[in-house]
Amino acid sequence: MDITCTRCGSTRAGFERPPFPGAIGTRIQAEICTECWAQWLKQQTMLINHYGLNLMDPQARTFLTRNMEAFLFKSGAQQSVDTTKQGTIAW
């Protein structure tokens, strides 16, 4: 199924089912193409590795979710990799 992606503006392949749990996953399925999602996954991996995130930590998951929303929907402040804060996600 093709969708018009709200991130890139192109009409591309969408998702058959939400790629993320909850309401945000449903929104991603409806508004984001698979190509932009793949770009997010690369960004997410970079953030996890750079900040040494433990995904069992609720604060780390919140940090990634906020960055995902900013990256995909251009809402809020997206975290660029700040080399002075390597190993911490304090904001």
N, C-alpha and C positions, 0 to 999 in steps of 0.2 A: 504494500500500500504506500503510495506516495503522499507526502505532506509538503506544505510550504513552511520551511523552517523559519522560526522567528529569530534565530541567531544569525544565520547567514543569508536569509532571504531567498534561497534557492528552493526549487521543488525537487525533492530527492526522496529516496527510500526512507520510510519511517519504521517503527517497531511493531511487531505482531503482538507483543505484550510488554508491559512496562519494564524498563531495564533497572529500575530502582524501586524499593518498596514505598507504599503509602501514596498520599495525594501528590507529592512531588513527582513520583514515578509516573503517575497517570498524566500529569502535565507534560513531562518529558516525552511520553509516548505521543501525545497530541500535538506538540509544538516543535520538537527537536528531531533533526535528521540523524541517521546513523553515523554519518561522517563527522558531524559536530560532536556527537557523543564520543566517538573514537578520539577526537582531539582532547576532550575533557579527560578521558582515561589516561592519556599521556601526561597531561598537566597534573592530574591527581597523583600519579606515580612519582613525578618529580617532587611534588610537595611532601609526600610520604617519606621519600628517601632523604630529601634535604633537611626536613625538620625532625627526622627520626621518629615519626609518629607510631604510637602503639594503638592499633585500631580497636583494642579492647577498652581503651580509655574513652569515656563518654565525651570529654573535652576535645579529644582528637577527632572524633566522629562529627561533633558539632562544627569544628573548624573546617573539616572537609565539606560538609553539607553547605555551609555558608559560602565557601569558595565555589562549589558546584553551581549554586544558584546565581552567583555573580558572573561566573564564566558563561553559563548557558543562557541566562535570561538578562544579562547585563544589568542586574539589580544589586545594589549595595557595592561594597568595596571588595574587589578581587585582590587576593594576596599575591603579590609578585614575590619571587624568591628574593628574600632579603638576607644576604650572606652574613650580616652582623648578628642575625638571630638563629643561626644554625643550631639545631638541637633543641629548640624551644618554640612553643606556639603561643607564648604569653602575648596578649594584645591589650 
